[in-house]
Amino acid sequence: MLFRFLMKKLVTDTSSEEIRRVTSLLKQSGIKYEIRTVKPRGGIGTAMDSRAYANVNLAMYKGASLPAFVYMVYVNRRDVDRAREVIAA
């Protein structure tokens, strides 16, 4: 529960390249950060997909885009303003 009070969300994106750019800038500036990753489909949805693909003997996600992930970067509340300046430059 302390996480909610100490950290504030800085960026949310589905692009791992953008998250890498942001975290590289934060690291260069000496700003501590934390990344949280979420699969929007969830565990049950992914299990249902796997079972459906197995029943028809298809490779999972064949010909489809890879499963999406949502990346969230959090920084300390006291560093938010400085972090926004760093990633905007």
C-alpha positions as YAML, in Angstrom:
chain: A
units: angstrom
residues:
- id: 1
  name: MET
  ca: [0.00, 0.00, 0.00]
- id: 2
  name: LEU
  ca: [2.90, 2.39, 0.57]
- id: 3
  name: PHE
  ca: [3.69, 2.19, -3.13]
- id: 4
  name: ARG
  ca: [0.58, 4.26, -3.96]
- id: 5
  name: PHE
  ca: [1.61, 7.06, -1.62]
- id: 6
  name: LEU
  ca: [5.32, 7.16, -2.46]
- id: 7
  name: MET
  ca: [5.24, 6.70, -6.23]
- id: 8
  name: LYS
  ca: [3.36, 8.52, -8.99]
- id: 9
  name: LYS
  ca: [2.69, 7.30, -12.52]
- id: 10
  name: LEU
  ca: [4.81, 9.17, -15.03]
- id: 11
  name: VAL
  ca: [4.17, 7.36, -18.33]
- id: 12
  name: THR
  ca: [1.83, 4.67, -19.63]
- id: 13
  name: ASP
  ca: [2.48, 3.16, -23.05]
- id: 14
  name: THR
  ca: [2.22, -0.06, -25.07]
- id: 15
  name: SER
  ca: [5.49, 0.57, -26.90]
- id: 16
  name: SER
  ca: [8.49, -1.06, -25.26]
- id: 17
  name: GLU
  ca: [10.76, 1.20, -27.32]
- id: 18
  name: GLU
  ca: [9.20, 4.34, -25.84]
- id: 19
  name: ILE
  ca: [9.44, 2.94, -22.33]
- id: 20
  name: ARG
  ca: [13.10, 2.14, -22.94]
- id: 21
  name: ARG
  ca: [13.72, 5.72, -24.13]
- id: 22
  name: VAL
  ca: [12.03, 7.16, -21.03]
- id: 23
  name: THR
  ca: [13.82, 4.87, -18.59]
- id: 24
  name: SER
  ca: [17.18, 5.57, -20.24]
- id: 25
  name: LEU
  ca: [16.65, 9.31, -19.79]
- id: 26
  name: LEU
  ca: [15.58, 8.84, -16.18]
- id: 27
  name: LYS
  ca: [18.61, 6.67, -15.47]
- id: 28
  name: GLN
  ca: [20.99, 9.22, -17.02]
- id: 29
  name: SER
  ca: [19.43, 11.92, -14.82]
- id: 30
  name: GLY
  ca: [19.74, 9.83, -11.67]
- id: 31
  name: ILE
  ca: [15.98, 9.58, -11.12]
- id: 32
  name: LYS
  ca: [14.85, 6.30, -9.57]
- id: 33
  name: TYR
  ca: [11.93, 4.62, -11.30]
- id: 34
  name: GLU
  ca: [9.89, 1.43, -11.28]
- id: 35
  name: ILE
  ca: [8.20, -0.31, -14.20]
- id: 36
  name: ARG
  ca: [4.92, -2.21, -13.88]
- id: 37
  name: THR
  ca: [3.69, -4.41, -16.72]
- id: 38
  name: VAL
  ca: [0.11, -5.54, -17.29]
- id: 39
  name: LYS
  ca: [-1.44, -7.82, -19.89]
- id: 40
  name: PRO
  ca: [-4.85, -6.36, -20.76]
- id: 41
  name: ARG
  ca: [-6.21, -9.77, -21.73]
- id: 42
  name: GLY
  ca: [-5.44, -11.19, -18.28]
- id: 43
  name: GLY
  ca: [-4.62, -14.71, -17.21]
- id: 44
  name: ILE
  ca: [-8.05, -16.23, -17.80]
- id: 45
  name: GLY
  ca: [-8.37, -14.68, -21.26]
- id: 46
  name: THR
  ca: [-4.91, -15.90, -22.24]
- id: 47
  name: ALA
  ca: [-5.76, -19.41, -21.01]
- id: 48
  name: MET
  ca: [-8.98, -19.38, -23.04]
- id: 49
  name: ASP
  ca: [-7.04, -18.30, -26.14]
- id: 50
  name: SER
  ca: [-4.49, -21.08, -25.63]
- id: 51
  name: ARG
  ca: [-7.20, -23.70, -25.27]
- id: 52
  name: ALA
  ca: [-9.08, -22.47, -28.35]
- id: 53
  name: TYR
  ca: [-5.93, -22.51, -30.48]
- id: 54
  name: ALA
  ca: [-4.98, -25.97, -29.17]
- id: 55
  name: ASN
  ca: [-8.42, -27.36, -30.08]
- id: 56
  name: VAL
  ca: [-8.00, -26.41, -33.74]
- id: 57
  name: ASN
  ca: [-4.28, -27.30, -33.73]
- id: 58
  name: LEU
  ca: [-3.04, -23.81, -34.68]
- id: 59
  name: ALA
  ca: [0.01, -22.06, -33.39]
- id: 60
  name: MET
  ca: [-1.08, -19.39, -30.93]
- id: 61
  name: TYR
  ca: [-1.18, -15.91, -32.49]
- id: 62
  name: LYS
  ca: [-0.10, -17.26, -35.89]
- id: 63
  name: GLY
  ca: [-0.63, -14.46, -38.35]
- id: 64
  name: ALA
  ca: [-1.89, -12.17, -35.63]
- id: 65
  name: SER
  ca: [-0.17, -9.44, -33.71]
- id: 66
  name: LEU
  ca: [1.63, -10.48, -30.57]
- id: 67
  name: PRO
  ca: [-0.21, -10.14, -27.27]
- id: 68
  name: ALA
  ca: [-0.19, -6.55, -26.06]
- id: 69
  name: PHE
  ca: [1.39, -5.37, -22.85]
- id: 70
  name: VAL
  ca: [0.83, -2.08, -21.08]
- id: 71
  name: TYR
  ca: [3.94, -0.61, -19.46]
- id: 72
  name: MET
  ca: [3.71, 1.94, -16.66]
- id: 73
  name: VAL
  ca: [6.68, 3.90, -15.31]
- id: 74
  name: TYR
  ca: [6.45, 5.24, -11.76]
- id: 75
  name: VAL
  ca: [8.76, 7.73, -10.04]
- id: 76
  name: ASN
  ca: [8.92, 9.16, -6.53]
- id: 77
  name: ARG
  ca: [6.38, 11.92, -5.98]
- id: 78
  name: ARG
  ca: [9.11, 14.44, -5.22]
- id: 79
  name: ASP
  ca: [10.82, 13.70, -8.59]
- id: 80
  name: VAL
  ca: [7.76, 13.95, -10.85]
- id: 81
  name: ASP
  ca: [8.29, 17.52, -12.06]
- id: 82
  name: ARG
  ca: [11.98, 16.97, -12.79]
- id: 83
  name: ALA
  ca: [11.21, 13.65, -14.54]
- id: 84
  name: ARG
  ca: [8.62, 15.31, -16.78]
- id: 85
  name: GLU
  ca: [11.16, 17.93, -17.79]
- id: 86
  name: VAL
  ca: [13.78, 15.27, -18.57]
- id: 87
  name: ILE
  ca: [11.52, 13.18, -20.81]
- id: 88
  name: ALA
  ca: [10.05, 16.22, -22.59]
- id: 89
  name: ALA
  ca: [13.44, 17.53, -23.69]
...
